[in-house]
Amino acid sequence: MRNRTELDWATNMYGKLTDDLKQLIYNYLDNPNVENWNGCYNIIINGHGMGRTVFQAVCIVDNSFAHAGYLVSQNGEIVETWDKIPNTRLVKEAIYFATH
């Protein structure tokens, strides 16, 4: 695991994030692609109140992502993929925003 990072401040409804959840986010930061984004966008990184996911934090920091999500059919098939995915700088800013 890495040195202490902003993710050490992240929480979900059960407390601090597990190493497995943090690793999914690190995977994206190390290799930003759609597959890794799908693995981490919905992780709750601020468990206070209603909670805030990585994607929600990104949308707050850069509202151009508010309509970038994908669409899934009732059968669970992906109908539309992401219009765009955030760069690592934006995800790091969003994590900082959500954890402070």
N, C-alpha and C positions, 0 to 999 in steps of 0.2 A: 504494500500500500504506500501511498505517497506521504510526503510531509504534510503537516497540518495545513488545511486550505479552508476556503469559505464554506465548503461542504460540511466541515466539522461543526458549523453553526446551524446547518439545515436540520429541520425536524419534520416529522409527519404526525399523524394522530397518535402514534405509539411512542413518540419520543425521538431520539436521534436516529438518523438514517443508518441502516445496516451497511456493512461494507459492500454487500452485493448490490444494493441500490446505488451507492456512490460509484461503484465500478461501472455500472451502465452509463452514468453521466460521464465518467472519465473516458470510456470507450468513444463516446461522441466527441469529446474535446480533443482526443488524440487522432480521431479519424472521422471527421464530420461528413456523414453520408446519410441517405434516407433510411437505410436499415438501422443504423445506430440511433438516428433521431427517433424512429419508431420505438426503439427500446427505452428511451428516456424522457420523451416529451411529457408524459403523463405522471411522472414521479412527483409526489408532493414534497416540496422543499421548505414550506412554511406551514406547519400544522396548527397555527393559531387561528381561532375563529373558524371560518369555512375552509381554510386551507388554500394553498396556492401551488400550482404545478409549475414545472419548468416552462411549459408553453405559455401559461398565463403570465408568468413573470416576464418572459420575452415580449409578449404583446403589450405589457405595460411600459416597458423600456422603449420599445419600437412598435407603435401601433399599426404600422404597415403589415404586421404579421397577423392582425386580428382576423383576416379572412383567408389565411394561407393553409387552413386545415384540410384534411382529406375526408372523403365521403365513403361510408361503408353501407352496403345494402343490408336488408333484413336477414339475408343468408350469411352475412359476415364477409362477403366479398368486397374488396376495395374497388369502388366505382371511379373515384378520382383520387389521384395521389397529391402530395403536397405541391402547391404552386412554387414554393421556395422553402429552404431551410436556413436557419440562422447560422452566421459564422461563429467561430469560437469566441471571439471578442464579445459579441452580443450575448451569448449564453453566460459567459463569465460575469458581465455587467448585470444580467438578470438575476443570477444567483446571489451576487452581492446585494442587489436591491432587496431581494426577498428575505435575506437572512439578517439584515440590519435595520 
